[in-house]
Amino acid sequence: MGQKARIRLHRPGNDADERAAYYICLKTGDHGGDGEPLFPEDPDALGRVYVGPYLAYAPHLALLLEDEQGVCGYALGVEDSRAFYDWYEKHWRPRLCKRFPEPRGDPAQWTPAQQVYRLYHHPDYFCPEPYALYPAHLHIDLLPRAQGRGYGRKMMEELLGRLRKRGAPGVHLGVSARNRRAYGFYRKLGFQELTRRGEGADAAIYMGKSLS
């Protein structure tokens, strides 16, 4: 990646942007590693939860990193998580549930895609406390070619600045306990651990940062 790399806003209605962001979600969908081998029957399964609704609901906070090869990273966020989840419940999730039936049978036999389909029907709207201090939340993912070059920090700084301007007093995010690299990255940016859900390597770590 050379000097041509740049951060820009998602262009609403741009199918190329959406396809690229879904692909990045897939390629980072295994606790930060390549999730493509896990979702051969439905590569978009994760993106329908972690990308699509953010592009639709808050394009003004959807940042894309683009180099000479194309889009190679994104940072997505909302300033009020509960308002976003209310919109998701009313306008986004019904379409998912209609299109993708809830899996049946032994959960131990479900494919990764079927596990995500269950999430369509039983979403997790968890927000760490104190919510009033950290109402915003965000996601960031970069393809390997864009990692380790300072672009992730620049995207985070840009998105945090946009959230601050929109009045968010603080922001939270979730990270897998297995993704030690991401955890260290967020700590360097000033995020502090708020709580954990689950045990050991399967835990989800929630971190927060004040924007005051």
Steps between C-alpha positions, in 0.01 A plus 500: 500500500648832394420867536169459317329349805225728625207504737164598357133475588281221366289616209137405574358276231845404372488124446877481454558649844254260658647193329851600603399555863320165516812332362721662764261381770531146363880511476529615863206296629691228688598697811696738279622226267374383163140383534452403137562125558226503767222638277519325162120477468433864595793745498270792591361348820711710738479815292122511532548562873826690528513704177171537313291664770772754582535606137123541481441671835807722539681559168626828647711291740605226255866550412675299230874463446591482133831434328601438138351149520166616638323517835714325765348606831201653674403667825128505578314651792185652647471776759209345692506121521149459640348714224691296245384167647142624502530581129669164436220314677225680307651544155796266445447178693152411362645464150778275625259276688268472199783409265699270730299258717623424848710181498359188664649186645818453699690831531826304518437400137430849371734659250647843583246654263214331685637632828481850354145434377402426857642842591263651243210357698649557847710818477730614777436866584732509799643840595753525785435726795510783579310549176465877548878534481555268201185507282677490162661189356719412204664223296825513303656240271791517257630252247852369571659722237377808688598386848804618693534826305325743730181512295293335769596772748421772247158351428423468869603858568283624212196299613541594866519864396178469302325334794622777731367769266161328500487527878591148610663519847670164456520187288521127559597201291522123532802283424557127518734386776679300230586814307792618712632724227177699483479519879848651517416742220196632686692532825759717323215724381385555857218246526451341841338168574143537629380141532527148360231257392589134482804312621858457388582519131130511412438818698384823338685798646322835505717810509414868532657838438386843610466763228462793739 
